[in-house]
Each structure stands twice: as C-alpha cells, then as structure tokens.
Amino acid sequence: MEYEIANPNPAGTIESLRSLGYSVEAAVADLVDNSISAGAGQIDVEFSWDGQDSWVAVIDDGDGMTEPQLVTAMTIAGRGPDAERSPQDLGRFGMGLKTASFSQARRL
C-alpha cells in the first residue's frame, strides 16, 4: 500500500490556532491550569497593556520543565488524549498551551 505523508503547513497551523476564539480570560485560565497541573502552590498573573508592546506573564512555583518537556509542550498535540496523565493534570488534548498563547500573541 502506497501513501503520502501530508504534513501540515506550520505557519498556516499557527494562524489557524490563533483564530479559535479564545478570550483573554479563557487563554489565561488555560495557562493557569498548566501551572496547577505542574503542582504550583503560588501563581501570579501579570499584565502590561501597551498596544503592540502588551504582554501577559503567568509565573508560578510549579515543577517546571526540562528542555525535552518544553519541546513536547510546544509541539501541536505533543501529548494526545491517550497519553498517561497524573490525576492532577488538567490537560487532555495537548493543545491548551499553544492555542491559549497563540490566540493572544504572535510571539511567546
């Protein structure tokens, strides 16, 4: 059986993720969920509203990530719904960090 692999266009994928309709509140809530899943006891959310130079930071004292974990976290569906997760993990599809972030920003 012959087949071709149809890899998605990275730029088109990111633009599609940007248009999923997250509000700022929902996007920040998704990022805070990641902090909770990482065992954070303290989570701070900082905003700076300055037009094109606006930014949001979610800062926590959670477990953090190794470089390979960060690469997986930034990979679209890097951990799908069948991945084994701890009971404290609020994620499900491996899309929250990317969709929440790209819905509000072009750079992260």
Salt bridges, closest charged atoms under 4 A:
GLU15 OE1 - ARG18 NH1 3.93
GLU15 OE2 - ARG106 NH1 2.79
ASP89 OD2 - ARG79 NH1 3.42
ASP89 OD2 - ARG85 NH1 3.36
